[in-house]
Structure formats: structure tokens, C-alpha cells
């Protein structure tokens, strides 16, 4: 790798002169500047972004830490972050934790070593808040602000859970199950609260036998609904913690010849891309994923530019019920 010292040695001038010429600083003749730039191009010199960032106090990079790149929910958020970043000349380091806390800690350590200006993170788990107590500006997505130290942005998950369950009730389903992902998930917990609130408001019992948790994977939805439908008093509808879980439920229904929505109703959460496919047409709760990513970056930039007057924002966006063909009536 070519360094400033290599260029200085080649031209027979000082390191300081080369550095000033490359960084457009005064005190170097135009003739010398042109000579340095020409030689730098010839030698294939690439400036060290980290070293330059230490001088300028900014590296024009941020980290985006997400839980599962295979979940269609996250690419929309990533695109919102990247589009907003690109407009002002920022680069984004994308890190995928696969819901693993150790992976997340390793990525956070690496991002700090790379001197990123800030971090946007959707936590892998919601049970170890201290890891987010960093000096680097940070915005959390779909997570509480532990100790009030970080800005957050989320959809109103409780309201979304209420809307999903209320829709199933109004569609005439009588035994509505809840199938969530990780039981420690903050967002799933809020959705479950909305589920219970709707049941109570419409005088439906909260039956623990048809409430279950697993992972945020299709196979988890498949396995859990298989077990619940073998109960003596099985559910006739499910509110799933996300669309990926809902897809597993629909897969099982198709395998067993269960008629959806006539005999069985399914509502998901997120409104990811596959939800509107003709073969699926999933009723779900929409959250503005691209906008969440874009807004998270804008909030992070405010923090980066105002480090001396650090502030904390909590943004809660309104969810929307999208009715398709996995529930009765539209």
C-alpha cells in the first residue's frame, strides 16, 4: 500500500509538503501541488480514511447493525438508510448479527475501532441494555432507549397488535392465537400487549394455551401452528408476530388443506414485499420501513453534528392495517 512517505521519498521532498499538497492546505506552490498529485495518481495512492477522519474528526461513515438480513423487513430499512447517507456523501457498513448477542458485540467493537461517526442498530436481543452505553452516537430501531441514553424510532407496535386482533374479531373468528418470535423481543412484546388489549375490549378470553413463542423464522411458525391445531380446542385464527412467521403458518395450512380465510384466518406484521404477492395476499400490519431507515439516519446525523449538545428523541410512527385475502371480508 502506497503511503505519503513513499510519495515524499520518490519526489525528494518532505512528508509535510506532500501532506499539505494532498489535503489542499496553504504553504505549497501550485507547481509542487501538481507534481505531488501527478505522482500520487501514478503510484496508485489511496488516502487512509480512518487517519484522515482522525484529523477532520469525521470519517463520513456509519454502521448499520441489523438482526437478520434474510428477513425481508430489514433490506427496506437498509435501503432507506443508504439512500439518505449517499445524498450527503456518507458510506454505510452493514452488519448482520443473526439475532446473536456475541456477534452484535463484536460488530459494535469493530465499528468503534473503525471510528464510524455513528451507529444505527436494531438490537439482536432486548435483554442486555448496557452494551448500548457507548460514546459513539447511536439510534435504536424498534427498541426502548435504555436509561434514556439513545434516540429511538419505532412503529406503535401495541397499536398494531390491537388493530390486527380487532380485525380478526370483527371478521368473525372465535379463538385467536398469538404466535410470536423471541419472547424477550421488545417489539413482539408490545404487539402481544395490543393483542391482549383487543381481546379484553371485545370480551374474548386470554387463553395461554394458544399463546406461543419461537423464533422469527418461517419454520417456527409452521411448527407452532402444527402443535396448536392438534389441541382439543384449537384456534381458528392467528395473529403472527411478523410476516415471516405468518408465512410458515400459511405453508402449514396449505399442506393440510385448511381453507384460508374461510375456516382459518391469519394476520401478520410488517407488510414485507412477499405479503402482496398473488399467491399469498397476506392481511398484515404495515410499517413504513424505508421511511424508518431514512429517518433513523437523519436523526443520527443531528446527533453527530451536535455532539456537544447531545439530545435524545423518541419517534413513534402510526401502523396501518392492510386487509388482503387471509382474513374474511374486505
Phi and psi restraints in degrees (value plus and minus 20) as a CYANA .aco file:
   2 UNK   PHI     -95.7   -55.7
   2 UNK   PSI     114.2   154.2
   3 UNK   PHI    -136.7   -96.7
   3 UNK   PSI     151.5   191.5
   4 UNK   PHI     -79.9   -39.9
   4 UNK   PSI     -56.4   -16.4
   5 UNK   PHI     -83.4   -43.4
   5 UNK   PSI     -55.8   -15.8
   6 UNK   PHI     -84.1   -44.1
   6 UNK   PSI     -62.2   -22.2
   7 UNK   PHI     -86.0   -46.0
   7 UNK   PSI     -62.3   -22.3
   8 UNK   PHI     -81.7   -41.7
   8 UNK   PSI     -63.4   -23.4
   9 UNK   PHI     -84.3   -44.3
   9 UNK   PSI     -61.7   -21.7
  10 UNK   PHI     -83.6   -43.6
  10 UNK   PSI     -59.5   -19.5
  11 UNK   PHI    -109.8   -69.8
  11 UNK   PSI     -32.2     7.8
  12 UNK   PHI      51.9    91.9
  12 UNK   PSI      12.2    52.2
  13 UNK   PHI    -144.7  -104.7
  13 UNK   PSI     154.4   194.4
  14 UNK   PHI     -96.3   -56.3
  14 UNK   PSI     135.8   175.8
  15 UNK   PHI     -77.7   -37.7
  15 UNK   PSI     -63.1   -23.1
  16 UNK   PHI     -81.4   -41.4
  16 UNK   PSI     -61.8   -21.8
  17 UNK   PHI     -82.9   -42.9
  17 UNK   PSI     -63.7   -23.7
  18 UNK   PHI     -83.2   -43.2
  18 UNK   PSI     -64.4   -24.4
  19 UNK   PHI     -80.5   -40.5
  19 UNK   PSI     -64.3   -24.3
  20 UNK   PHI     -83.6   -43.6
  20 UNK   PSI     -61.1   -21.1
  21 UNK   PHI     -84.1   -44.1
  21 UNK   PSI     -63.8   -23.8
  22 UNK   PHI     -89.8   -49.8
  22 UNK   PSI     -49.8    -9.8
  23 UNK   PHI    -119.5   -79.5
  23 UNK   PSI     -12.5    27.5
  24 UNK   PHI      47.2    87.2
  24 UNK   PSI      10.4    50.4
  25 UNK   PHI    -111.0   -71.0
  25 UNK   PSI     134.8   174.8
  26 UNK   PHI     -89.7   -49.7
  26 UNK   PSI     148.1   188.1
  27 UNK   PHI      77.1   117.1
  27 UNK   PSI     -11.9    28.1
  28 UNK   PHI    -150.5  -110.5
  28 UNK   PSI     111.6   151.6
  29 UNK   PHI     -85.1   -45.1
  29 UNK   PSI     134.9   174.9
  30 UNK   PHI     -81.5   -41.5
  30 UNK   PSI     -55.8   -15.8
  31 UNK   PHI     -82.0   -42.0
  31 UNK   PSI     -62.3   -22.3
  32 UNK   PHI     -89.2   -49.2
  32 UNK   PSI     -59.3   -19.3
  33 UNK   PHI     -78.0   -38.0
  33 UNK   PSI     -67.9   -27.9
  34 UNK   PHI     -83.8   -43.8
  34 UNK   PSI     -57.7   -17.7
  35 UNK   PHI     -85.8   -45.8
  35 UNK   PSI     -62.6   -22.6
  36 UNK   PHI     -85.7   -45.7
  36 UNK   PSI     -66.5   -26.5
  37 UNK   PHI     -82.9   -42.9
  37 UNK   PSI     -59.4   -19.4
  38 UNK   PHI     -84.1   -44.1
  38 UNK   PSI     -65.7   -25.7
  39 UNK   PHI     -87.7   -47.7
  39 UNK   PSI     -56.8   -16.8
  40 UNK   PHI     -82.4   -42.4
  40 UNK   PSI     -63.4   -23.4
  41 UNK   PHI     -84.8   -44.8
  41 UNK   PSI     -62.0   -22.0
  42 UNK   PHI     -82.6   -42.6
  42 UNK   PSI     -59.5   -19.5
  43 UNK   PHI    -105.4   -65.4
  43 UNK   PSI     -26.1    13.9
  44 UNK   PHI      54.5    94.5
  44 UNK   PSI      14.5    54.5
  45 UNK   PHI     -85.8   -45.8
  45 UNK   PSI     112.2   152.2
  46 UNK   PHI    -141.6  -101.6
  46 UNK   PSI     102.6   142.6
  47 UNK   PHI     -84.8   -44.8
  47 UNK   PSI     124.5   164.5
  48 UNK   PHI    -100.3   -60.3
  48 UNK   PSI      89.3   129.3
  49 UNK   PHI     -83.1   -43.1
  49 UNK   PSI     -57.4   -17.4
  50 UNK   PHI     -87.9   -47.9
  50 UNK   PSI     -67.0   -27.0
  51 UNK   PHI     -81.5   -41.5
  51 UNK   PSI     -62.6   -22.6
  52 UNK   PHI     -84.4   -44.4
  52 UNK   PSI     -56.7   -16.7
  53 UNK   PHI     -85.7   -45.7
  53 UNK   PSI     -55.0   -15.0
  54 UNK   PHI     -83.1   -43.1
  54 UNK   PSI     -54.3   -14.3
  55 UNK   PHI     -94.7   -54.7
  55 UNK   PSI     -65.9   -25.9
  56 UNK   PHI    -104.1   -64.1
  56 UNK   PSI     -30.1     9.9
  57 UNK   PHI      57.0    97.0
  57 UNK   PSI     -23.6    16.4
  58 UNK   PHI    -153.9  -113.9
  58 UNK   PSI     124.5   164.5
  59 UNK   PHI    -129.2   -89.2
  59 UNK   PSI     -24.9    15.1
  60 UNK   PHI      36.9    76.9
  60 UNK   PSI      16.1    56.1
  61 UNK   PHI    -154.6  -114.6
  61 UNK   PSI     129.6   169.6
  62 UNK   PHI    -154.7  -114.7
  62 UNK   PSI     142.6   182.6
  63 UNK   PHI    -124.8   -84.8
  63 UNK   PSI     120.1   160.1
  64 UNK   PHI    -140.3  -100.3
  64 UNK   PSI      91.8   131.8
  65 UNK   PHI    -128.6   -88.6
  65 UNK   PSI      95.8   135.8
  66 UNK   PHI    -139.3   -99.3
  66 UNK   PSI     144.2   184.2
  67 UNK   PHI    -107.3   -67.3
  67 UNK   PSI     -51.6   -11.6
  68 UNK   PHI    -179.1  -139.1
  68 UNK   PSI      81.6   121.6
  69 UNK   PHI     -87.0   -47.0
  69 UNK   PSI     -39.2     0.8
  70 UNK   PHI     -99.8   -59.8
  70 UNK   PSI     -34.4     5.6
  71 UNK   PHI    -101.2   -61.2
  71 UNK   PSI     101.7   141.7
  72 UNK   PHI     -80.3   -40.3
  72 UNK   PSI     -32.6     7.4
  73 UNK   PHI     -84.8   -44.8
  73 UNK   PSI     -58.8   -18.8
  74 UNK   PHI     -96.9   -56.9
  74 UNK   PSI     -58.4   -18.4
  75 UNK   PHI     -78.2   -38.2
  75 UNK   PSI     -53.9   -13.9
  76 UNK   PHI     -85.2   -45.2
  76 UNK   PSI     -60.9   -20.9
  77 UNK   PHI     -85.0   -45.0
  77 UNK   PSI     -64.9   -24.9
  78 UNK   PHI     -79.9   -39.9
  78 UNK   PSI     -60.1   -20.1
  79 UNK   PHI     -85.9   -45.9
  79 UNK   PSI     -58.2   -18.2
  80 UNK   PHI     -82.6   -42.6
  80 UNK   PSI     -61.6   -21.6
  81 UNK   PHI     -85.2   -45.2
  81 UNK   PSI     -68.9   -28.9
  82 UNK   PHI     -85.9   -45.9
  82 UNK   PSI     -60.5   -20.5
  83 UNK   PHI     -83.1   -43.1
  83 UNK   PSI     -63.5   -23.5
  84 UNK   PHI     -86.4   -46.4
  84 UNK   PSI     -59.0   -19.0
  85 UNK   PHI     -86.8   -46.8
  85 UNK   PSI     -63.7   -23.7
  86 UNK   PHI     -80.9   -40.9
  86 UNK   PSI     -54.2   -14.2
  87 UNK   PHI     -81.7   -41.7
  87 UNK   PSI     -46.7    -6.7
  88 UNK   PHI    -136.1   -96.1
  88 UNK   PSI       0.0    40.0
  89 UNK   PHI      58.9    98.9
  89 UNK   PSI       4.2    44.2
  90 UNK   PHI    -118.8   -78.8
  90 UNK   PSI     127.5   167.5
  91 UNK   PHI    -127.3   -87.3
  91 UNK   PSI     131.3   171.3
  92 UNK   PHI    -140.7  -100.7
  92 UNK   PSI     105.6   145.6
  93 UNK   PHI    -110.9   -70.9
  93 UNK   PSI      95.6   135.6
  94 UNK   PHI    -113.4   -73.4
  94 UNK   PSI     106.6   146.6
  95 UNK   PHI    -145.0  -105.0
  95 UNK   PSI     110.0   150.0
  96 UNK   PHI    -131.9   -91.9
  96 UNK   PSI      97.1   137.1
  97 UNK   PHI    -109.8   -69.8
  97 UNK   PSI     -37.8     2.2
  98 UNK   PHI      35.6    75.6
  98 UNK   PSI      20.1    60.1
  99 UNK   PHI      40.6    80.6
  99 UNK   PSI       3.0    43.0
 100 UNK   PHI    -126.7   -86.7
 100 UNK   PSI     101.6   141.6
 101 UNK   PHI     -85.7   -45.7
 101 UNK   PSI     -57.1   -17.1
 102 UNK   PHI     -86.4   -46.4
 102 UNK   PSI     -60.7   -20.7
 103 UNK   PHI     -80.0   -40.0
 103 UNK   PSI     -63.0   -23.0
 104 UNK   PHI     -82.2   -42.2
 104 UNK   PSI     -66.0   -26.0
 105 UNK   PHI     -81.5   -41.5
 105 UNK   PSI     -59.7   -19.7
 106 UNK   PHI     -84.2   -44.2
 106 UNK   PSI     -63.6   -23.6
 107 UNK   PHI     -84.2   -44.2
 107 UNK   PSI     -62.2   -22.2
 108 UNK   PHI     -82.5   -42.5
 108 UNK   PSI     -59.9   -19.9
 109 UNK   PHI     -83.2   -43.2
 109 UNK   PSI     -65.4   -25.4
 110 UNK   PHI     -83.1   -43.1
 110 UNK   PSI     -63.1   -23.1
 111 UNK   PHI     -82.7   -42.7
 111 UNK   PSI     -58.4   -18.4
 112 UNK   PHI     -88.0   -48.0
 112 UNK   PSI     -58.1   -18.1
 113 UNK   PHI     -84.7   -44.7
 113 UNK   PSI     -51.8   -11.8
 114 UNK   PHI     -99.7   -59.7
 114 UNK   PSI     -20.3    19.7
 115 UNK   PHI      38.8    78.8
 115 UNK   PSI      19.7    59.7
 116 UNK   PHI     -82.2   -42.2
 116 UNK   PSI     131.7   171.7
 117 UNK   PHI     -95.2   -55.2
 117 UNK   PSI     -44.9    -4.9
 118 UNK   PHI    -188.9  -148.9
 118 UNK   PSI     152.1   192.1
 119 UNK   PHI    -157.2  -117.2
 119 UNK   PSI     115.7   155.7
 120 UNK   PHI    -130.2   -90.2
 120 UNK   PSI     110.1   150.1
 121 UNK   PHI    -160.3  -120.3
 121 UNK   PSI     115.1   155.1
 122 UNK   PHI    -124.9   -84.9
 122 UNK   PSI      83.9   123.9
 123 UNK   PHI     -75.5   -35.5
 123 UNK   PSI     125.2   165.2
 124 UNK   PHI     -87.6   -47.6
 124 UNK   PSI     -59.4   -19.4
 125 UNK   PHI    -158.1  -118.1
 125 UNK   PSI     142.1   182.1
 126 UNK   PHI    -135.8   -95.8
 126 UNK   PSI       9.5    49.5
 127 UNK   PHI    -137.6   -97.6
 127 UNK   PSI     -18.6    21.4
 128 UNK   PHI    -155.6  -115.6
 128 UNK   PSI      55.8    95.8
 129 UNK   PHI     -85.9   -45.9
 129 UNK   PSI     -44.8    -4.8
 130 UNK   PHI     -83.9   -43.9
 130 UNK   PSI     -43.1    -3.1
 131 UNK   PHI     -84.9   -44.9
 131 UNK   PSI     -39.6     0.4
 132 UNK   PHI    -112.6   -72.6
 132 UNK   PSI     -13.5    26.5
 133 UNK   PHI    -106.2   -66.2
 133 UNK   PSI      51.6    91.6
 134 UNK   PHI    -131.6   -91.6
 134 UNK   PSI     141.1   181.1
 135 UNK   PHI     -98.4   -58.4
 135 UNK   PSI     -44.3    -4.3
 136 UNK   PHI     -89.0   -49.0
 136 UNK   PSI     111.4   151.4
 137 UNK   PHI     -73.4   -33.4
 137 UNK   PSI     117.2   157.2
 138 UNK   PHI    -164.8  -124.8
 138 UNK   PSI     119.6   159.6
 139 UNK   PHI    -140.1  -100.1
 139 UNK   PSI     110.6   150.6
 140 UNK   PHI    -120.0   -80.0
 140 UNK   PSI     117.7   157.7
 141 UNK   PHI    -127.4   -87.4
 141 UNK   PSI     109.6   149.6
 142 UNK   PHI      32.5    72.5
 142 UNK   PSI      27.4    67.4
 143 UNK   PHI    -173.4  -133.4
 143 UNK   PSI     129.0   169.0
 144 UNK   PHI     -91.3   -51.3
 144 UNK   PSI     138.5   178.5
 145 UNK   PHI    -108.6   -68.6
 145 UNK   PSI      73.6   113.6
 146 UNK   PHI     -78.6   -38.6
 146 UNK   PSI      99.7   139.7
 147 UNK   PHI      49.5    89.5
 147 UNK   PSI     -10.5    29.5
 148 UNK   PHI      49.9    89.9
 148 UNK   PSI       2.9    42.9
 149 UNK   PHI    -111.4   -71.4
 149 UNK   PSI     -36.2     3.8
 150 UNK   PHI    -149.2  -109.2
 150 UNK   PSI     128.0   168.0
 151 UNK   PHI     -92.2   -52.2
 151 UNK   PSI     128.4   168.4
 152 UNK   PHI    -154.0  -114.0
 152 UNK   PSI     133.8   173.8
 153 UNK   PHI    -161.0  -121.0
 153 UNK   PSI     112.2   152.2
 154 UNK   PHI    -176.4  -136.4
 154 UNK   PSI     142.6   182.6
 155 UNK   PHI    -104.8   -64.8
 155 UNK   PSI     138.0   178.0
 156 UNK   PHI     -94.1   -54.1
 156 UNK   PSI      68.6   108.6
 157 UNK   PHI     -84.5   -44.5
 157 UNK   PSI     -57.0   -17.0
 158 UNK   PHI     -84.7   -44.7
 158 UNK   PSI     -63.9   -23.9
 159 UNK   PHI     -82.7   -42.7
 159 UNK   PSI     -61.0   -21.0
 160 UNK   PHI     -81.8   -41.8
 160 UNK   PSI     -61.8   -21.8
 161 UNK   PHI     -83.4   -43.4
 161 UNK   PSI     -57.4   -17.4
 162 UNK   PHI     -85.6   -45.6
 162 UNK   PSI     -66.9   -26.9
 163 UNK   PHI     -81.4   -41.4
 163 UNK   PSI     -61.6   -21.6
 164 UNK   PHI     -83.2   -43.2
 164 UNK   PSI     -67.1   -27.1
 165 UNK   PHI     -90.3   -50.3
 165 UNK   PSI     -61.0   -21.0
 166 UNK   PHI     -79.5   -39.5
 166 UNK   PSI     -60.6   -20.6
 167 UNK   PHI     -82.7   -42.7
 167 UNK   PSI     -62.2   -22.2
 168 UNK   PHI     -84.1   -44.1
 168 UNK   PSI     -59.3   -19.3
 169 UNK   PHI     -82.9   -42.9
 169 UNK   PSI     -68.5   -28.5
 170 UNK   PHI     -88.1   -48.1
 170 UNK   PSI     -40.1    -0.1
 171 UNK   PHI    -102.9   -62.9
 171 UNK   PSI     -23.0    17.0
 172 UNK   PHI      76.3   116.3
 172 UNK   PSI     -13.4    26.6
 173 UNK   PHI     -97.0   -57.0
 173 UNK   PSI     124.6   164.6
 174 UNK   PHI    -126.3   -86.3
 174 UNK   PSI     -52.9   -12.9
 175 UNK   PHI    -144.6  -104.6
 175 UNK   PSI      83.8   123.8
 176 UNK   PHI    -126.4   -86.4
 176 UNK   PSI      96.4   136.4
 177 UNK   PHI    -107.5   -67.5
 177 UNK   PSI     141.5   181.5
 178 UNK   PHI    -142.9  -102.9
 178 UNK   PSI     104.1   144.1
 179 UNK   PHI    -140.3  -100.3
 179 UNK   PSI      91.5   131.5
 180 UNK   PHI    -126.0   -86.0
 180 UNK   PSI     158.9   198.9
 181 UNK   PHI    -110.6   -70.6
 181 UNK   PSI    -152.6  -112.6
 182 UNK   PHI     -79.5   -39.5
 182 UNK   PSI     108.8   148.8
 183 UNK   PHI     -84.1   -44.1
 183 UNK   PSI     -42.1    -2.1
 184 UNK   PHI    -106.8   -66.8
 184 UNK   PSI     -22.8    17.2
 185 UNK   PHI     -86.6   -46.6
 185 UNK   PSI     107.3   147.3
 186 UNK   PHI     -82.2   -42.2
 186 UNK   PSI     -68.9   -28.9
 187 UNK   PHI     -85.7   -45.7
 187 UNK   PSI     -61.9   -21.9
 188 UNK   PHI     -85.9   -45.9
 188 UNK   PSI     -54.4   -14.4
 189 UNK   PHI     -82.5   -42.5
 189 UNK   PSI     -62.0   -22.0
 190 UNK   PHI     -87.3   -47.3
 190 UNK   PSI     -58.1   -18.1
 191 UNK   PHI     -84.7   -44.7
 191 UNK   PSI     -58.4   -18.4
 192 UNK   PHI     -84.8   -44.8
 192 UNK   PSI     -58.3   -18.3
 193 UNK   PHI     -81.0   -41.0
 193 UNK   PSI     -61.0   -21.0
 194 UNK   PHI     -84.6   -44.6
 194 UNK   PSI     -58.4   -18.4
 195 UNK   PHI     -78.9   -38.9
 195 UNK   PSI     -70.3   -30.3
 196 UNK   PHI     -84.4   -44.4
 196 UNK   PSI     -59.1   -19.1
 197 UNK   PHI     -82.0   -42.0
 197 UNK   PSI     -62.2   -22.2
 198 UNK   PHI     -85.9   -45.9
 198 UNK   PSI     -63.3   -23.3
 199 UNK   PHI     -78.2   -38.2
 199 UNK   PSI     -65.5   -25.5
 200 UNK   PHI     -87.1   -47.1
 200 UNK   PSI     -58.9   -18.9
 201 UNK   PHI     -84.2   -44.2
 201 UNK   PSI     -52.1   -12.1
 202 UNK   PHI    -123.0   -83.0
 202 UNK   PSI      -2.5    37.5
 203 UNK   PHI      39.3    79.3
 203 UNK   PSI      17.1    57.1
 204 UNK   PHI    -115.8   -75.8
 204 UNK   PSI     122.3   162.3
 205 UNK   PHI     -92.2   -52.2
 205 UNK   PSI     128.6   168.6
 206 UNK   PHI    -113.8   -73.8
 206 UNK   PSI      82.9   122.9
 207 UNK   PHI    -120.9   -80.9
 207 UNK   PSI      90.3   130.3
 208 UNK   PHI     -81.2   -41.2
 208 UNK   PSI     -43.2    -3.2
 209 UNK   PHI     -90.3   -50.3
 209 UNK   PSI     -38.2     1.8
 210 UNK   PHI    -136.5   -96.5
 210 UNK   PSI       7.3    47.3
 211 UNK   PHI    -136.9   -96.9
 211 UNK   PSI     102.7   142.7
 212 UNK   PHI    -165.7  -125.7
 212 UNK   PSI     133.8   173.8
 213 UNK   PHI    -148.3  -108.3
 213 UNK   PSI     132.8   172.8
 214 UNK   PHI    -172.3  -132.3
 214 UNK   PSI    -135.4   -95.4
 215 UNK   PHI    -145.6  -105.6
 215 UNK   PSI     152.3   192.3
 216 UNK   PHI    -107.3   -67.3
 216 UNK   PSI      25.4    65.4
 217 UNK   PHI    -142.5  -102.5
 217 UNK   PSI     135.3   175.3
 218 UNK   PHI     -79.2   -39.2
 218 UNK   PSI     -62.9   -22.9
 219 UNK   PHI     -84.3   -44.3
 219 UNK   PSI     -48.4    -8.4
 220 UNK   PHI     -88.8   -48.8
 220 UNK   PSI     -64.5   -24.5
 221 UNK   PHI     -79.9   -39.9
 221 UNK   PSI     -61.1   -21.1
 222 UNK   PHI     -82.9   -42.9
 222 UNK   PSI     -69.8   -29.8
 223 UNK   PHI     -85.8   -45.8
 223 UNK   PSI     -60.4   -20.4
 224 UNK   PHI     -91.3   -51.3
 224 UNK   PSI     -63.0   -23.0
 225 UNK   PHI     -87.8   -47.8
 225 UNK   PSI     -51.3   -11.3
 226 UNK   PHI     -79.3   -39.3
 226 UNK   PSI     -62.6   -22.6
 227 UNK   PHI     -89.8   -49.8
 227 UNK   PSI     -63.8   -23.8
 228 UNK   PHI     -86.2   -46.2
 228 UNK   PSI     -54.9   -14.9
 229 UNK   PHI     -96.8   -56.8
 229 UNK   PSI     -27.2    12.8
 230 UNK   PHI    -114.4   -74.4
 230 UNK   PSI     -20.1    19.9
 231 UNK   PHI     -86.5   -46.5
 231 UNK   PSI     138.0   178.0
 232 UNK   PHI     -81.3   -41.3
 232 UNK   PSI     -54.9   -14.9
 233 UNK   PHI    -145.3  -105.3
 233 UNK   PSI      60.6   100.6
 234 UNK   PHI     -95.6   -55.6
 234 UNK   PSI     141.7   181.7
 235 UNK   PHI     -94.4   -54.4
 235 UNK   PSI     138.4   178.4
 236 UNK   PHI    -133.6   -93.6
 236 UNK   PSI     -12.2    27.8
 237 UNK   PHI    -182.3  -142.3
 237 UNK   PSI     138.5   178.5
 238 UNK   PHI    -159.2  -119.2
 238 UNK   PSI     115.5   155.5
 239 UNK   PHI    -120.0   -80.0
 239 UNK   PSI      95.4   135.4
 240 UNK   PHI    -114.0   -74.0
 240 UNK   PSI     124.8   164.8
 241 UNK   PHI     -83.2   -43.2
 241 UNK   PSI     -44.1    -4.1
 242 UNK   PHI    -177.5  -137.5
 242 UNK   PSI     154.7   194.7
 243 UNK   PHI     -88.8   -48.8
 243 UNK   PSI     -50.0   -10.0
 244 UNK   PHI     -86.9   -46.9
 244 UNK   PSI     -62.5   -22.5
 245 UNK   PHI     -82.4   -42.4
 245 UNK   PSI     -63.6   -23.6
 246 UNK   PHI     -79.6   -39.6
 246 UNK   PSI     -56.2   -16.2
 247 UNK   PHI     -82.9   -42.9
 247 UNK   PSI     -59.8   -19.8
 248 UNK   PHI     -83.5   -43.5
 248 UNK   PSI     -59.1   -19.1
 249 UNK   PHI     -83.8   -43.8
 249 UNK   PSI     -64.0   -24.0
 250 UNK   PHI     -84.9   -44.9
 250 UNK   PSI     -57.0   -17.0
 251 UNK   PHI     -80.9   -40.9
 251 UNK   PSI     -64.0   -24.0
 252 UNK   PHI     -84.4   -44.4
 252 UNK   PSI     -63.5   -23.5
 253 UNK   PHI     -79.2   -39.2
 253 UNK   PSI     -61.7   -21.7
 254 UNK   PHI     -86.0   -46.0
 254 UNK   PSI     -63.0   -23.0
 255 UNK   PHI     -79.6   -39.6
 255 UNK   PSI     -54.9   -14.9
 256 UNK   PHI    -119.4   -79.4
 256 UNK   PSI     -15.8    24.2
 257 UNK   PHI      51.0    91.0
 257 UNK   PSI       6.1    46.1
 258 UNK   PHI    -101.1   -61.1
 258 UNK   PSI     109.2   149.2
 259 UNK   PHI    -100.0   -60.0
 259 UNK   PSI      98.1   138.1
 260 UNK   PHI    -132.8   -92.8
 260 UNK   PSI     105.7   145.7
 261 UNK   PHI    -120.0   -80.0
 261 UNK   PSI     -17.7    22.3
 262 UNK   PHI     -76.9   -36.9
 262 UNK   PSI     -69.3   -29.3
 263 UNK   PHI    -124.3   -84.3
 263 UNK   PSI     -33.5     6.5
 264 UNK   PHI    -172.7  -132.7
 264 UNK   PSI     110.8   150.8
 265 UNK   PHI    -130.8   -90.8
 265 UNK   PSI     126.0   166.0
 266 UNK   PHI    -157.2  -117.2
 266 UNK   PSI     111.1   151.1
 267 UNK   PHI    -145.5  -105.5
 267 UNK   PSI     112.9   152.9
 268 UNK   PHI    -123.7   -83.7
 268 UNK   PSI    -182.9  -142.9
 269 UNK   PHI    -171.3  -131.3
 269 UNK   PSI     110.0   150.0
 270 UNK   PHI     104.6   144.6
 270 UNK   PSI     -55.5   -15.5
 271 UNK   PHI      38.5    78.5
 271 UNK   PSI      35.5    75.5
 272 UNK   PHI     -95.3   -55.3
 272 UNK   PSI     151.2   191.2
 273 UNK   PHI     -75.0   -35.0
 273 UNK   PSI     -62.6   -22.6
 274 UNK   PHI     -89.4   -49.4
 274 UNK   PSI     -36.8     3.2
 275 UNK   PHI     -80.3   -40.3
 275 UNK   PSI     -51.4   -11.4
 276 UNK   PHI    -115.9   -75.9
 276 UNK   PSI     -16.2    23.8
 277 UNK   PHI     -81.2   -41.2
 277 UNK   PSI     124.5   164.5
 278 UNK   PHI     -74.6   -34.6
 278 UNK   PSI     -54.1   -14.1
 279 UNK   PHI     -95.9   -55.9
 279 UNK   PSI     -35.4     4.6
 280 UNK   PHI    -133.5   -93.5
 280 UNK   PSI     -80.0   -40.0
 281 UNK   PHI      29.0    69.0
 281 UNK   PSI      35.4    75.4
 282 UNK   PHI     -99.2   -59.2
 282 UNK   PSI     107.6   147.6
 283 UNK   PHI     -90.6   -50.6
 283 UNK   PSI     112.3   152.3
 284 UNK   PHI    -176.2  -136.2
 284 UNK   PSI     154.4   194.4
 285 UNK   PHI    -123.4   -83.4
 285 UNK   PSI     101.9   141.9
 286 UNK   PHI    -106.8   -66.8
 286 UNK   PSI     117.5   157.5
 287 UNK   PHI    -148.7  -108.7
 287 UNK   PSI     122.2   162.2
 288 UNK   PHI     -95.6   -55.6
 288 UNK   PSI      61.9   101.9
 289 UNK   PHI     -82.8   -42.8
 289 UNK   PSI     -67.8   -27.8
 290 UNK   PHI     -81.4   -41.4
 290 UNK   PSI     -63.6   -23.6
 291 UNK   PHI     -85.0   -45.0
 291 UNK   PSI     -56.1   -16.1
 292 UNK   PHI     -79.9   -39.9
 292 UNK   PSI     -65.6   -25.6
 293 UNK   PHI     -82.7   -42.7
 293 UNK   PSI     -66.0   -26.0
 294 UNK   PHI     -82.1   -42.1
 294 UNK   PSI     -65.9   -25.9
 295 UNK   PHI     -88.2   -48.2
 295 UNK   PSI     -56.7   -16.7
 296 UNK   PHI     -80.2   -40.2
 296 UNK   PSI     -62.2   -22.2
 297 UNK   PHI     -85.5   -45.5
 297 UNK   PSI     -62.4   -22.4
 298 UNK   PHI     -82.7   -42.7
 298 UNK   PSI     -60.9   -20.9
 299 UNK   PHI     -85.2   -45.2
 299 UNK   PSI     -62.1   -22.1
 300 UNK   PHI     -81.6   -41.6
 300 UNK   PSI     -61.2   -21.2
 301 UNK   PHI     -84.3   -44.3
 301 UNK   PSI     -55.2   -15.2
 302 UNK   PHI     -81.4   -41.4
 302 UNK   PSI     -61.3   -21.3
 303 UNK   PHI     -88.4   -48.4
 303 UNK   PSI     -61.6   -21.6
 304 UNK   PHI     -81.1   -41.1
 304 UNK   PSI     -61.2   -21.2
 305 UNK   PHI    -101.7   -61.7
 305 UNK   PSI     -30.5     9.5
 306 UNK   PHI    -150.0  -110.0
 306 UNK   PSI      30.4    70.4
 307 UNK   PHI     -80.7   -40.7
 307 UNK   PSI     -53.1   -13.1
 308 UNK   PHI     -92.9   -52.9
 308 UNK   PSI     -45.0    -5.0
 309 UNK   PHI    -140.3  -100.3
 309 UNK   PSI      43.4    83.4
 310 UNK   PHI     -82.7   -42.7
 310 UNK   PSI     116.7   156.7
 311 UNK   PHI    -149.9  -109.9
 311 UNK   PSI     143.9   183.9
 312 UNK   PHI    -147.4  -107.4
 312 UNK   PSI     108.5   148.5
 313 UNK   PHI    -134.8   -94.8
 313 UNK   PSI     126.3   166.3
 314 UNK   PHI    -144.7  -104.7
 314 UNK   PSI      92.0   132.0
 315 UNK   PHI    -128.0   -88.0
 315 UNK   PSI     103.9   143.9
 316 UNK   PHI    -140.4  -100.4
 316 UNK   PSI      99.6   139.6
 317 UNK   PHI    -119.4   -79.4
 317 UNK   PSI     132.2   172.2
 318 UNK   PHI    -102.5   -62.5
 318 UNK   PSI     110.6   150.6
 319 UNK   PHI    -102.1   -62.1
 319 UNK   PSI     146.8   186.8
 320 UNK   PHI    -158.9  -118.9
 320 UNK   PSI     113.2   153.2
 321 UNK   PHI     -96.7   -56.7
 321 UNK   PSI     106.5   146.5
 322 UNK   PHI    -134.0   -94.0
 322 UNK   PSI      88.9   128.9
 323 UNK   PHI    -110.8   -70.8
 323 UNK   PSI     103.9   143.9
 324 UNK   PHI    -146.9  -106.9
 324 UNK   PSI    -154.8  -114.8
 325 UNK   PHI    -128.7   -88.7
 325 UNK   PSI      -7.4    32.6
 326 UNK   PHI    -118.2   -78.2
 326 UNK   PSI     -13.1    26.9
 327 UNK   PHI    -154.9  -114.9
 327 UNK   PSI     138.0   178.0
 328 UNK   PHI     -91.6   -51.6
 328 UNK   PSI     118.5   158.5
 329 UNK   PHI      50.3    90.3
 329 UNK   PSI     124.3   164.3
